[in-house]
Amino acid sequence: MTANGTRAIGVGVEPQIRVNGPHSGNRGLSLGVGAQLTQHYFSDGTLTLTGAIVEPRLTYSNTLLSAWYLAARAGLLKQRSDAASSTSGYAVGIGAGSIRAIGGPYLDIGLGVVYQDFADARTPTGRVYQFSGTLAFVAKVGISIGIGG
């Protein structure tokens, strides 16, 4: 995330419900719908991103216990901070990862590139925070439980 030219690292959670779609041989499609909650830490305070995301995936199974995937994502987000007014924005991205069976649920490890952009915000004193479009690299680790065949 970039605000007034300053970059910050963020940490967050992203619960999703993922529905498995059609499969052909060792390839399949799935669709995840969920929420994002991320916090970024700047010298002026904490910036929190919340919103809804959609993430389709194309999965390629190479064994019974693991698979690789390519994913796209889009989301409508809102930013709130300690220092300025709330504004709305969006995020789009692509990624890849691996899922491995761990006795029922799957361990989901992925990397991606996300572009996020928000409208400028103002402090109570009128100072403008510019949220220029940010291209960010993201890493995630989570647990996946699929629904459907």
PALUMRO-830683 format. One record per atom (N, C-alpha, C, O, CB): residue in three letters; atom name; x, y, z. Coordinates in steps of 0.2 Angstrom, whole numbers. Each point is the difference from the previous one (the first is absolute). Glycine has a CB too. Layout:
<sites>
> ala | CA | X | Y | Z
...
</sites>
This chain:
<sites>
> met | N | 4 | -6 | 0
> met | CA | -4 | 6 | 0
> met | C | 5 | 6 | 0
> met | O | 5 | 0 | 3
> met | CB | -15 | -6 | 3
> thr | N | 8 | 11 | -10
> thr | CA | 3 | 6 | 0
> thr | C | -4 | 6 | 2
> thr | O | -6 | 1 | -3
> thr | CB | 13 | -6 | -6
> ala | N | -5 | 9 | 13
> ala | CA | -4 | 6 | 2
> ala | C | 5 | 6 | 0
> ala | O | 5 | 0 | 4
> ala | CB | -14 | -6 | 3
> asn | N | 8 | 12 | -10
> asn | CA | 4 | 5 | -1
> asn | C | 7 | -2 | -1
> asn | O | 5 | 3 | 2
> asn | CB | -12 | 3 | 6
> gly | N | 8 | -11 | -13
> gly | CA | 7 | -2 | -2
> gly | C | 3 | -4 | 5
> gly | O | 6 | -3 | -2
> gly | CB | -5 | 13 | -4
> thr | N | -4 | -12 | 12
> thr | CA | 3 | -5 | 4
> thr | C | -3 | -7 | 0
> thr | O | -6 | 0 | 0
> thr | CB | 8 | 10 | 8
> arg | N | 2 | -15 | -9
> arg | CA | -2 | -7 | 0
> arg | C | 0 | -3 | 7
> arg | O | 4 | 2 | 4
> arg | CB | 1 | -3 | -16
> ala | N | -10 | -3 | 13
> ala | CA | 0 | -4 | 6
> ala | C | -2 | -7 | -1
> ala | O | -4 | -2 | -5
> ala | CB | 0 | 12 | 11
> ile | N | 6 | -14 | -2
> ile | CA | -1 | -8 | 0
> ile | C | -7 | -1 | 4
> ile | O | -1 | 3 | 5
> ile | CB | 14 | -6 | -6
> gly | N | -17 | -1 | -2
> gly | CA | -6 | -2 | 3
> gly | C | 0 | -7 | 2
> gly | O | 3 | -5 | -3
> gly | CB | -9 | 14 | -3
> val | N | 1 | -11 | 11
> val | CA | -1 | -6 | 2
> val | C | -8 | -1 | 1
> val | O | -3 | 5 | 2
> val | CB | 14 | -6 | 4
> gly | N | -13 | -5 | -8
> gly | CA | -8 | 0 | 0
> gly | C | -2 | -7 | 0
> gly | O | 3 | -5 | 0
> gly | CB | -4 | 16 | -5
> val | N | -6 | -12 | 5
> val | CA | -3 | -6 | -1
> val | C | -5 | 0 | -6
> val | O | -2 | 6 | -2
> val | CB | 3 | -8 | 15
> glu | N | -3 | -3 | -16
> glu | CA | -4 | -1 | -5
> glu | C | -5 | -6 | 0
> glu | O | 2 | -5 | -4
> glu | CB | 7 | 12 | -3
> pro | N | -14 | -7 | 10
> pro | CA | -4 | -6 | 0
> pro | C | -4 | 0 | -7
> pro | O | -2 | 5 | -2
> pro | CB | 1 | -5 | 15
> gln | N | 1 | -6 | -16
> gln | CA | -4 | -2 | -6
> gln | C | -4 | -6 | 0
> gln | O | 2 | -5 | 4
> gln | CB | 8 | 11 | -10
> ile | N | -15 | -6 | 3
> ile | CA | -4 | -6 | -2
> ile | C | 2 | -2 | -7
> ile | O | -1 | 5 | -4
> ile | CB | -9 | -2 | 12
> arg | N | 12 | -9 | -9
> arg | CA | 2 | -2 | -7
> arg | C | -4 | -6 | -2
> arg | O | -1 | -5 | 3
> arg | CB | 13 | 9 | -1
> val | N | -15 | -3 | -8
> val | CA | -4 | -5 | -3
> val | C | 3 | -3 | -6
> val | O | 3 | 4 | -5
> val | CB | -13 | 2 | 9
> asn | N | 11 | -12 | -4
> asn | CA | 4 | -4 | -5
> asn | C | -5 | -1 | -6
> asn | O | -6 | -1 | 1
> asn | CB | 13 | -5 | 7
> gly | N | -5 | 8 | -14
> gly | CA | -4 | -1 | -6
> gly | C | 2 | -6 | -4
> gly | O | 2 | -5 | 2
> gly | CB | -3 | 18 | -2
> pro | N | 0 | -12 | -7
> pro | CA | 2 | -6 | -4
> pro | C | 7 | -2 | 0
> pro | O | 5 | 4 | 0
> pro | CB | -14 | 0 | -7
> his | N | 10 | -11 | 6
> his | CA | 7 | -3 | 0
> his | C | 0 | -4 | -6
> his | O | -4 | -3 | -2
> his | CB | 6 | 3 | 14
> ser | N | 4 | 0 | -15
> ser | CA | 1 | -4 | -6
> ser | C | 7 | -3 | 1
> ser | O | 5 | 4 | -1
> ser | CB | -12 | 4 | -7
> gly | N | 7 | -14 | 9
> gly | CA | 7 | -4 | 1
> gly | C | 3 | 3 | 6
> gly | O | -3 | 0 | 6
> gly | CB | 5 | -2 | -18
> asn | N | 4 | 5 | 12
> asn | CA | 3 | 2 | 6
> asn | C | 0 | 8 | 0
> asn | O | 4 | 3 | 4
> asn | CB | 4 | -13 | -4
> arg | N | -13 | 13 | -3
> arg | CA | -1 | 8 | 0
> arg | C | -7 | 1 | 2
> arg | O | -4 | -4 | -1
> arg | CB | 13 | 6 | -8
> gly | N | -9 | 4 | 13
> gly | CA | -7 | 2 | 2
> gly | C | 0 | 7 | 2
> gly | O | 5 | 4 | 0
> gly | CB | -6 | -15 | 5
> leu | N | -5 | 14 | -5
> leu | CA | -2 | 7 | 2
> leu | C | -3 | 0 | 6
> leu | O | -4 | -4 | 2
> leu | CB | 3 | 7 | -14
> ser | N | 2 | 3 | 16
> ser | CA | -3 | 1 | 6
> ser | C | -1 | 8 | 1
> ser | O | 3 | 3 | -4
> ser | CB | 1 | -14 | 9
> leu | N | -9 | 13 | -1
> leu | CA | -1 | 7 | 1
> leu | C | -1 | 1 | 7
> leu | O | -3 | -3 | 4
> leu | CB | -3 | 4 | -15
> gly | N | 10 | 4 | 14
> gly | CA | 0 | 2 | 7
> gly | C | -3 | 7 | 0
> gly | O | 2 | 4 | -4
> gly | CB | 8 | -11 | 6
> val | N | -14 | 8 | 3
> val | CA | -3 | 6 | 2
> val | C | 1 | 1 | 7
> val | O | -1 | -4 | 4
> val | CB | -8 | 3 | -13
> gly | N | 12 | 7 | 11
> gly | CA | 2 | 1 | 7
> gly | C | 1 | 7 | 2
> gly | O | -3 | 5 | -4
> gly | CB | 8 | -16 | 4
> ala | N | -2 | 12 | 5
> ala | CA | 1 | 7 | 3
> ala | C | 7 | 1 | 2
> ala | O | 4 | -5 | 1
> ala | CB | -15 | 5 | 4
> gln | N | 14 | 6 | -6
> gln | CA | 7 | 2 | 2
> gln | C | 0 | 5 | 5
> gln | O | -4 | 4 | 1
> gln | CB | 7 | -6 | -13
> leu | N | 1 | 1 | 17
> leu | CA | 2 | 4 | 6
> leu | C | 7 | 1 | 0
> leu | O | 4 | -5 | 2
> leu | CB | -15 | 2 | 4
> thr | N | 14 | 8 | -8
> thr | CA | 7 | 1 | 1
> thr | C | 2 | 7 | 3
> thr | O | -3 | 5 | 0
> thr | CB | 4 | -12 | -11
> gln | N | 4 | 7 | 15
> gln | CA | 3 | 6 | 4
> gln | C | 7 | 1 | -3
> gln | O | 4 | -4 | 0
> gln | CB | -11 | 2 | 10
> his | N | 8 | 9 | -11
> his | CA | 6 | 2 | -2
> his | C | 2 | 5 | 5
> his | O | -4 | 4 | 2
> his | CB | 2 | -6 | -15
> tyr | N | 9 | 2 | 15
> tyr | CA | 2 | 5 | 5
> tyr | C | 5 | 5 | -3
> tyr | O | 5 | -1 | -3
> tyr | CB | -6 | -8 | 11
> phe | N | -1 | 16 | -7
> phe | CA | 3 | 6 | -2
> phe | C | 2 | 3 | 6
> phe | O | -2 | -1 | 6
> phe | CB | -4 | 2 | -17
> ser | N | 11 | 4 | 10
> ser | CA | 2 | 4 | 6
> ser | C | -6 | 4 | 3
> ser | O | 0 | 2 | 6
> ser | CB | 12 | -1 | -11
> asp | N | -17 | 1 | 1
> asp | CA | -6 | 4 | 2
> asp | C | -5 | -4 | 3
> asp | O | -5 | 2 | 3
> asp | CB | 7 | 6 | -12
> gly | N | -1 | -15 | 9
> gly | CA | -5 | -4 | 3
> gly | C | -2 | -6 | -4
> gly | O | 4 | -2 | -5
> gly | CB | -9 | 11 | 10
> thr | N | 0 | -13 | -4
> thr | CA | -2 | -6 | -3
> thr | C | -5 | 1 | -6
> thr | O | -5 | 4 | 1
> thr | CB | 7 | -10 | 10
> leu | N | -1 | 3 | -16
> leu | CA | -5 | 1 | -6
> leu | C | -3 | -7 | -1
> leu | O | 4 | -5 | 0
> leu | CB | 2 | 14 | -6
> thr | N | -13 | -10 | 7
> thr | CA | -3 | -6 | -1
> thr | C | -4 | -1 | -6
> thr | O | -4 | 5 | -2
> thr | CB | 3 | -5 | 14
> leu | N | 2 | -5 | -16
> leu | CA | -4 | -2 | -6
> leu | C | -5 | -5 | 1
> leu | O | 2 | -5 | 3
> leu | CB | 8 | 8 | -10
> thr | N | -16 | -2 | 5
> thr | CA | -5 | -5 | 1
> thr | C | -4 | -1 | -7
> thr | O | -1 | 6 | -3
> thr | CB | 0 | -4 | 16
> gly | N | -2 | -7 | -14
> gly | CA | -4 | -1 | -6
> gly | C | -2 | -7 | -3
> gly | O | 2 | -5 | 4
> gly | CB | 3 | 16 | -7
> ala | N | -8 | -11 | -2
> ala | CA | -2 | -7 | -3
> ala | C | 4 | -1 | -6
> ala | O | 2 | 4 | -4
> ala | CB | -13 | -2 | 8
> ile | N | 13 | -9 | -5
> ile | CA | 4 | -2 | -5
> ile | C | -3 | -6 | -4
> ile | O | -4 | -4 | 3
> ile | CB | 14 | 8 | 3
> val | N | -8 | -5 | -12
> val | CA | -2 | -6 | -4
> val | C | 7 | -2 | -3
> val | O | 4 | 3 | -2
> val | CB | -16 | 1 | -1
> glu | N | 13 | -11 | 4
> glu | CA | 6 | -3 | -3
> glu | C | -1 | -7 | -3
> glu | O | -1 | -5 | 3
> glu | CB | 7 | 11 | 6
> pro | N | -7 | -5 | -16
> pro | CA | 0 | -7 | -4
> pro | C | 7 | -3 | 0
> pro | O | 5 | 3 | -1
> pro | CB | -15 | 2 | -6
> arg | N | 10 | -12 | 6
> arg | CA | 6 | -3 | 0
> arg | C | 0 | -6 | -5
> arg | O | -5 | -3 | -1
> arg | CB | 7 | 6 | 13
> leu | N | 3 | -4 | -16
> leu | CA | 1 | -6 | -4
> leu | C | 5 | -4 | 3
> leu | O | 6 | 2 | 1
> leu | CB | -8 | 4 | -12
> thr | N | 0 | -12 | 13
> thr | CA | 5 | -5 | 4
> thr | C | 2 | -6 | -5
> thr | O | -4 | -2 | -4
> thr | CB | -2 | 5 | 15
> tyr | N | 12 | -5 | -10
> tyr | CA | 3 | -5 | -3
> tyr | C | 3 | -5 | 5
> tyr | O | 5 | 2 | 4
> tyr | CB | -2 | 5 | -14
> ser | N | -6 | -13 | 11
> ser | CA | 2 | -5 | 5
> ser | C | 6 | -4 | -3
> ser | O | -1 | -3 | -6
> ser | CB | -11 | 3 | 11
> asn | N | 17 | -1 | -2
> asn | CA | 6 | -4 | -2
> asn | C | 0 | -6 | 4
> asn | O | 4 | -5 | -2
> asn | CB | 2 | 15 | -2
> thr | N | -9 | -11 | 10
> thr | CA | -1 | -6 | 4
> thr | C | -6 | 0 | 3
> thr | O | -4 | 5 | 0
> thr | CB | 16 | -5 | 2
> leu | N | -14 | -5 | 2
> leu | CA | -6 | 0 | 4
> leu | C | 0 | 4 | 6
> leu | O | -5 | 2 | 2
> leu | CB | 4 | -13 | -6
> leu | N | 7 | 13 | 6
> leu | CA | 1 | 4 | 6
> leu | C | 2 | 7 | -1
> leu | O | 0 | 4 | 5
> leu | CB | 3 | -14 | 0
> ser | N | -2 | 13 | -11
> ser | CA | 2 | 6 | -1
> ser | C | -2 | 3 | -7
> ser | O | -2 | -4 | -5
> ser | CB | 12 | 2 | 12
> ala | N | -10 | 9 | -8
> ala | CA | -2 | 3 | -6
> ala | C | 3 | 7 | -1
> ala | O | 2 | 3 | 6
> ala | CB | -13 | -10 | -6
> trp | N | 12 | 9 | -6
> trp | CA | 2 | 7 | -1
> trp | C | -6 | 4 | -2
> trp | O | -4 | -3 | -3
> trp | CB | 16 | -1 | 0
> tyr | N | -12 | 10 | 4
> tyr | CA | -5 | 4 | -3
> tyr | C | 2 | 7 | -3
> tyr | O | 5 | 3 | 3
> tyr | CB | -13 | -9 | 5
> leu | N | 4 | 9 | -12
> leu | CA | 1 | 7 | -3
> leu | C | -7 | 3 | 2
> leu | O | -5 | -3 | 0
> leu | CB | 13 | 0 | -10
> ala | N | -7 | 9 | 13
> ala | CA | -6 | 4 | 2
> ala | C | 0 | 7 | -2
> ala | O | 5 | 3 | -2
> ala | CB | -5 | -10 | 12
> ala | N | -6 | 10 | -11
> ala | CA | -1 | 7 | -1
> ala | C | -4 | 2 | 6
> ala | O | -3 | -4 | 4
> ala | CB | 3 | 3 | -17
> arg | N | -1 | 8 | 14
> arg | CA | -4 | 2 | 5
> arg | C | -2 | 8 | -1
> arg | O | 4 | 3 | -4
> arg | CB | 2 | -11 | 12
> ala | N | -12 | 9 | -5
> ala | CA | -2 | 7 | -1
> ala | C | -4 | 2 | 7
> ala | O | -3 | -5 | 3
> ala | CB | 2 | 4 | -16
> gly | N | 2 | 7 | 15
> gly | CA | -4 | 2 | 6
> gly | C | -2 | 7 | 1
> gly | O | 4 | 4 | -3
> gly | CB | 3 | -13 | 8
> leu | N | -12 | 10 | -2
> leu | CA | -2 | 7 | 2
> leu | C | 2 | 1 | 7
> leu | O | -2 | -4 | 5
> leu | CB | -8 | 4 | -13
> leu | N | 14 | 5 | 10
> leu | CA | 3 | 1 | 6
> leu | C | -2 | 7 | 3
> leu | O | -1 | 5 | -4
> leu | CB | 10 | -13 | 1
> lys | N | -8 | 9 | 10
> lys | CA | -1 | 6 | 3
> lys | C | 6 | 1 | 5
> lys | O | 2 | -5 | 3
> lys | CB | -14 | 5 | -4
> gln | N | 15 | 6 | 1
> gln | CA | 6 | 1 | 4
> gln | C | -2 | 5 | 6
> gln | O | -4 | 4 | -2
> gln | CB | 12 | -6 | -8
> arg | N | -6 | 0 | 16
> arg | CA | -1 | 4 | 5
> arg | C | 6 | 1 | 4
> arg | O | 5 | -4 | 0
> arg | CB | -17 | 0 | 1
> ser | N | 14 | 10 | 2
> ser | CA | 6 | 1 | 3
> ser | C | -1 | 4 | 7
> ser | O | -6 | 3 | 1
> ser | CB | 12 | -3 | -12
> asp | N | -1 | 1 | 15
> asp | CA | 0 | 4 | 6
> asp | C | 0 | 7 | -2
> asp | O | -2 | 4 | 4
> asp | CB | 8 | -13 | 2
> ala | N | -3 | 11 | -12
> ala | CA | 2 | 7 | -1
> ala | C | -5 | 3 | -5
> ala | O | 0 | 6 | -1
> ala | CB | 12 | -9 | 3
> ala | N | -15 | -1 | -6
> ala | CA | -4 | 4 | -6
> ala | C | -7 | -4 | -1
> ala | O | -1 | -5 | 3
> ala | CB | 12 | 8 | -8
> ser | N | -15 | 1 | 1
> ser | CA | -7 | -3 | -2
> ser | C | 1 | -7 | -3
> ser | O | 5 | -1 | -3
> ser | CB | -9 | 13 | 2
> ser | N | -2 | -15 | 1
> ser | CA | 0 | -7 | -4
> ser | C | -2 | 2 | -7
> ser | O | -3 | 4 | -2
> ser | CB | -1 | -10 | 12
> thr | N | 7 | 1 | -15
> thr | CA | -1 | 1 | -7
> thr | C | -1 | -7 | -2
> thr | O | 2 | -5 | 3
> thr | CB | 5 | 15 | -4
> ser | N | -10 | -11 | -5
> ser | CA | -1 | -6 | -4
> ser | C | 5 | -1 | -5
> ser | O | 3 | 5 | -3
> ser | CB | -15 | -5 | 5
> gly | N | 13 | -6 | -4
> gly | CA | 5 | -2 | -5
> gly | C | -1 | -7 | -3
> gly | O | -6 | -3 | 1
> gly | CB | 14 | 11 | 4
> tyr | N | -4 | -11 | -9
> tyr | CA | 0 | -6 | -3
> tyr | C | 7 | -4 | 0
> tyr | O | 5 | 4 | 1
> tyr | CB | -15 | 0 | -8
> ala | N | 10 | -10 | 6
> ala | CA | 6 | -4 | -1
> ala | C | -1 | -5 | -5
> ala | O | -6 | -3 | 0
> ala | CB | 9 | 5 | 12
> val | N | 2 | -3 | -16
> val | CA | 0 | -6 | -5
> val | C | 7 | -3 | 0
> val | O | 5 | 3 | 2
> val | CB | -14 | 3 | -9
> gly | N | 9 | -13 | 6
> gly | CA | 6 | -3 | 0
> gly | C | 0 | -7 | -3
> gly | O | -5 | -3 | -2
> gly | CB | 8 | 10 | 12
> ile | N | 3 | -10 | -10
> ile | CA | 1 | -7 | -3
> ile | C | 5 | -3 | 5
> ile | O | 4 | 3 | 4
> ile | CB | -6 | 0 | -16
> gly | N | 2 | -10 | 12
> gly | CA | 4 | -3 | 5
> gly | C | 0 | -8 | -2
> gly | O | -3 | -2 | -4
> gly | CB | 1 | 10 | 13
> ala | N | 7 | -11 | -5
> ala | CA | 1 | -7 | -1
> ala | C | 1 | -3 | 7
> ala | O | 2 | 3 | 4
> ala | CB | 2 | -2 | -16
> gly | N | -5 | -8 | 12
> gly | CA | 1 | -3 | 7
> gly | C | 0 | -7 | -1
> gly | O | -1 | -3 | -5
> gly | CB | -3 | 13 | 11
> ser | N | 4 | -13 | 0
> ser | CA | 0 | -8 | 1
> ser | C | -5 | -1 | 6
> ser | O | 0 | 3 | 5
> ser | CB | 12 | -5 | -10
> ile | N | -16 | -3 | 4
> ile | CA | -4 | -3 | 5
> ile | C | 2 | -7 | 2
> ile | O | 1 | -4 | -5
> ile | CB | -10 | 12 | 2
> arg | N | 10 | -10 | 9
> arg | CA | 2 | -7 | 2
> arg | C | -5 | -3 | 5
> arg | O | -2 | 4 | 5
> arg | CB | 14 | -1 | -8
> ala | N | -14 | -9 | 2
> ala | CA | -5 | -3 | 5
> ala | C | 4 | -1 | 7
> ala | O | 6 | -2 | 0
> ala | CB | -12 | -4 | -10
> ile | N | 2 | 8 | 15
> ile | CA | 3 | -1 | 7
> ile | C | -6 | -4 | 4
> ile | O | -1 | 2 | 6
> ile | CB | 9 | 8 | -7
> gly | N | -10 | -15 | -2
> gly | CA | -5 | -4 | 4
> gly | C | -7 | 3 | 0
> gly | O | -4 | 0 | 5
> gly | CB | 13 | -4 | 2
> gly | N | -12 | 7 | -13
> gly | CA | -6 | 3 | 0
> gly | C | 0 | 7 | -3
> gly | O | -1 | 0 | -6
> gly | CB | -3 | -7 | 16
> pro | N | 6 | 12 | -6
> pro | CA | 1 | 6 | -3
> pro | C | 6 | 0 | -4
> pro | O | 4 | -4 | 0
> pro | CB | -10 | 10 | 9
> tyr | N | 8 | 0 | -13
> tyr | CA | 6 | 0 | -4
> tyr | C | 4 | 6 | 3
> tyr | O | -3 | 5 | 1
> tyr | CB | -3 | -10 | -11
> leu | N | 12 | 4 | 10
> leu | CA | 5 | 6 | 1
> leu | C | 1 | 4 | -7
> leu | O | 2 | -3 | -5
> leu | CB | 4 | -4 | 15
> asp | N | -8 | 13 | -9
> asp | CA | 0 | 4 | -6
> asp | C | 6 | 5 | 0
> asp | O | -1 | 5 | 5
> asp | CB | -12 | -6 | -6
> ile | N | 18 | 1 | -3
> ile | CA | 5 | 5 | 0
> ile | C | 1 | 3 | -7
> ile | O | 0 | -3 | -5
> ile | CB | 6 | -4 | 13
> gly | N | -6 | 14 | -8
> gly | CA | 0 | 3 | -6
> gly | C | 4 | 7 | 0
> gly | O | 1 | 3 | 5
> gly | CB | -12 | -8 | -7
> leu | N | 12 | 7 | -4
> leu | CA | 4 | 6 | -2
> leu | C | -4 | 4 | -5
> leu | O | -3 | -3 | -4
> leu | CB | 14 | -1 | 7
> gly | N | -11 | 11 | -3
> gly | CA | -4 | 3 | -5
> gly | C | 2 | 8 | -1
> gly | O | 4 | 2 | 4
> gly | CB | -13 | -10 | -1
> val | N | 6 | 11 | -8
> val | CA | 1 | 7 | -1
> val | C | -6 | 3 | 0
> val | O | -5 | -2 | -4
> val | CB | 15 | 0 | -3
> val | N | -11 | 7 | 11
> val | CA | -7 | 4 | 1
> val | C | 1 | 7 | -2
> val | O | 5 | 3 | 3
> val | CB | -9 | -11 | 6
> tyr | N | 0 | 11 | -12
> tyr | CA | -1 | 7 | -1
> tyr | C | -6 | 3 | 3
> tyr | O | -5 | -2 | 0
> tyr | CB | 11 | 1 | -11
> gln | N | -4 | 6 | 16
> gln | CA | -6 | 3 | 4
> gln | C | 0 | 8 | -1
> gln | O | 6 | 3 | -1
> gln | CB | -5 | -12 | 9
> asp | N | -6 | 12 | -8
> asp | CA | -1 | 7 | -1
> asp | C | -6 | 2 | 4
> asp | O | -5 | -3 | 0
> asp | CB | 10 | 3 | -12
> phe | N | -4 | 6 | 15
> phe | CA | -5 | 3 | 4
> phe | C | -1 | 8 | -1
> phe | O | 5 | 3 | -2
> phe | CB | -3 | -12 | 11
> ala | N | -7 | 12 | -8
> ala | CA | -1 | 7 | 0
> ala | C | 4 | 3 | 5
> ala | O | 1 | -3 | 5
> ala | CB | -13 | 2 | -10
> asp | N | 14 | 7 | 4
> asp | CA | 4 | 4 | 5
> asp | C | -5 | 1 | 6
> asp | O | -6 | 0 | 0
> asp | CB | 13 | 6 | -9
> ala | N | -3 | -5 | 15
> ala | CA | -4 | 1 | 7
> ala | C | 2 | 6 | 3
> ala | O | 6 | 3 | -2
> ala | CB | -7 | -15 | 3
> arg | N | -2 | 15 | 3
> arg | CA | 1 | 7 | 4
> arg | C | 1 | -1 | 7
> arg | O | -5 | -4 | 3
> arg | CB | 0 | 10 | -12
> thr | N | 9 | -3 | 12
> thr | CA | 1 | 0 | 8
> thr | C | -5 | 5 | 2
> thr | O | -3 | 4 | -4
> thr | CB | 15 | -7 | 4
> pro | N | -14 | 3 | 7
> pro | CA | -4 | 6 | 2
> pro | C | 2 | 7 | -1
> pro | O | -4 | 4 | 0
> pro | CB | 0 | -12 | 9
> thr | N | 11 | 9 | -10
> thr | CA | 3 | 6 | -1
> thr | C | 0 | 2 | -7
> thr | O | 2 | 5 | -2
> thr | CB | 5 | -6 | 12
> gly | N | -9 | -4 | -15
> gly | CA | 0 | 2 | -7
> gly | C | 5 | -3 | -4
> gly | O | 1 | 1 | -6
> gly | CB | -7 | 9 | 9
> arg | N | 11 | -13 | 1
> arg | CA | 6 | -3 | -4
> arg | C | -2 | -6 | -4
> arg | O | -5 | -4 | 2
> arg | CB | 13 | 8 | 7
> val | N | -6 | -4 | -15
> val | CA | -2 | -5 | -5
> val | C | 5 | -6 | 0
> val | O | 6 | 1 | 0
> val | CB | -11 | 7 | -7
> tyr | N | 2 | -14 | 8
> tyr | CA | 4 | -6 | -1
> tyr | C | -1 | -3 | -7
> tyr | O | -6 | -2 | -1
> tyr | CB | 5 | -1 | 14
> gln | N | 6 | 2 | -17
> gln | CA | -1 | -2 | -7
> gln | C | 1 | -8 | 1
> gln | O | 6 | -2 | 1
> gln | CB | -2 | 13 | -7
> phe | N | -9 | -15 | 4
> phe | CA | 1 | -7 | -1
> phe | C | 1 | -2 | -7
> phe | O | -4 | -2 | -4
> phe | CB | -3 | 0 | 14
> ser | N | 13 | 3 | -13
> ser | CA | 2 | -1 | -7
> ser | C | -1 | -8 | -1
> ser | O | 1 | -4 | 5
> ser | CB | 7 | 14 | -6
> gly | N | -9 | -12 | -5
> gly | CA | -1 | -7 | -1
> gly | C | 7 | -3 | 2
> gly | O | 5 | 2 | -2
> gly | CB | -13 | 0 | -8
> thr | N | 7 | -8 | 13
> thr | CA | 6 | -4 | 3
> thr | C | 0 | -7 | -3
> thr | O | -5 | -4 | 0
> thr | CB | 5 | 11 | 10
> leu | N | 6 | -9 | -13
> leu | CA | 1 | -7 | -2
> leu | C | 4 | -3 | 5
> leu | O | 5 | 2 | 2
> leu | CB | -5 | 1 | -14
> ala | N | -3 | -8 | 15
> ala | CA | 3 | -4 | 6
> ala | C | 1 | -7 | -1
> ala | O | -4 | -3 | -4
> ala | CB | -2 | 12 | 11
> phe | N | 11 | -12 | -4
> phe | CA | 1 | -7 | 0
> phe | C | -3 | -3 | 6
> phe | O | 1 | 3 | 6
> phe | CB | 9 | -2 | -13
> val | N | -14 | -6 | 7
> val | CA | -3 | -3 | 6
> val | C | 2 | -7 | 1
> val | O | 1 | -4 | -5
> val | CB | -11 | 12 | 4
> ala | N | 10 | -11 | 7
> ala | CA | 1 | -7 | 1
> ala | C | -5 | -2 | 5
> ala | O | -3 | 4 | 4
> ala | CB | 15 | -3 | -5
> lys | N | -15 | -7 | 1
> lys | CA | -5 | -2 | 4
> lys | C | 1 | -7 | 2
> lys | O | 3 | -4 | -4
> lys | CB | -11 | 12 | -1
> val | N | 6 | -10 | 11
> val | CA | -1 | -7 | 2
> val | C | -6 | -1 | 4
> val | O | -2 | 4 | 4
> val | CB | 14 | -5 | -3
> gly | N | -16 | -4 | -3
> gly | CA | -6 | -1 | 3
> gly | C | -3 | -7 | 0
> gly | O | 4 | -5 | -3
> gly | CB | -6 | 16 | 0
> ile | N | -4 | -12 | 5
> ile | CA | -3 | -7 | 0
> ile | C | -6 | 1 | -5
> ile | O | -4 | 4 | 1
> ile | CB | 8 | -7 | 11
> ser | N | -5 | -2 | -17
> ser | CA | -5 | 0 | -4
> ser | C | -4 | -6 | 1
> ser | O | 2 | -6 | 1
> ser | CB | 4 | 12 | -10
> ile | N | -13 | -5 | 9
> ile | CA | -5 | -6 | 0
> ile | C | -4 | 2 | -6
> ile | O | -4 | 5 | 0
> ile | CB | 4 | -7 | 13
> gly | N | 0 | -3 | -18
> gly | CA | -4 | 1 | -6
> gly | C | -8 | -3 | 1
> gly | O | -1 | -4 | 4
> gly | CB | 12 | 3 | -11
> ile | N | -15 | 4 | 3
> ile | CA | -7 | -2 | 0
> ile | C | -2 | -2 | -7
> ile | O | 2 | 3 | -5
> ile | CB | -5 | 5 | 14
> gly | N | 0 | -14 | -9
> gly | CA | -2 | -3 | -7
> gly | C | 5 | -4 | -3
> gly | O | 6 | -2 | 4
> gly | CB | -12 | 12 | -6
> gly | N | 5 | -13 | -3
> gly | CA | 4 | -5 | -3
> gly | C | 5 | 2 | -5
> gly | O | 4 | -3 | -3
> gly | CB | -12 | -4 | 4
</sites>
